[in-house]
Amino acid sequence: MAAVQREVFTARAAVVRALQVATSTSGDPALGDVTAGVAGVERLDAIAERLHGLLKRAST
C-alpha cells in the first residue's frame, strides 16, 4: 500500500506540473481543461487520504 501511495503522490505532482505549464505558457488555457485537471488532483488527494488511513490502521 505504501508503494501505491507513493505512486498516487507522483501522479498528483505530474498533474499539478502539467496544469502549471498549461496555465503559464498558453496565456488563455481552456477552462474545461483546467477544471478537469483540478478535479483530477482533488480525486488523487482523496485516494491518497484513504490510503493514508489504511496504512495507519494496518500499522497498529
MOVEN-V153900 format. One record per residue. RES is the residue in one letter. SS is DSSP state (A for helix, B for strand, O for the rest). OMEGA is omega in radians with two decimals (none if undefined). D_LAST is the distance of its C-alpha to the last C-alpha in Angstrom with 1 decimal. Layout:
<<RES,SS,OMEGA,D_LAST> <RES,SS,OMEGA,D_LAST>>
This chain:
<<M,O,3.14,14.7> <A,A,3.12,14.8> <A,A,3.11,18.4> <V,A,3.12,19.2> <Q,A,3.11,17.9> <R,A,3.11,20.2> <E,A,3.10,23.0> <V,A,3.12,22.7> <F,A,3.10,23.1> <T,A,3.11,26.0> <A,A,3.12,27.6> <R,A,3.13,27.3> <A,A,3.13,29.0> <A,A,3.12,31.7> <V,A,3.12,32.5> <V,A,3.11,32.7> <R,A,3.13,35.0> <A,A,3.10,37.1> <L,A,3.13,37.5> <Q,A,3.11,38.5> <V,A,-3.11,41.1> <A,A,-3.09,42.4> <T,A,-3.11,42.9> <S,A,-3.05,44.4> <T,A,-3.04,46.7> <S,O,-3.13,48.2> <G,O,-3.12,49.2> <D,O,-3.11,48.9> <P,O,3.09,45.9> <A,O,-3.09,45.9> <L,A,3.13,44.0> <G,A,3.12,42.5> <D,A,3.14,41.1> <V,A,3.13,39.4> <T,A,3.11,38.1> <A,A,3.11,36.7> <G,A,3.12,35.1> <V,A,3.11,33.5> <A,A,3.11,32.3> <G,A,3.10,30.8> <V,A,3.13,28.9> <E,A,3.12,27.6> <R,A,3.10,26.4> <L,A,3.07,24.7> <D,A,3.13,23.0> <A,A,3.11,21.8> <I,A,3.13,20.5> <A,A,3.12,18.7> <E,A,3.10,17.1> <R,A,3.11,15.9> <L,A,3.13,14.5> <H,A,3.11,12.7> <G,A,3.11,11.1> <L,A,3.13,10.2> <L,A,3.12,8.8> <K,A,3.13,6.6> <R,A,-3.11,5.5> <A,A,-3.09,5.6> <S,A,3.14,3.8> <T,O,none,0.0>>
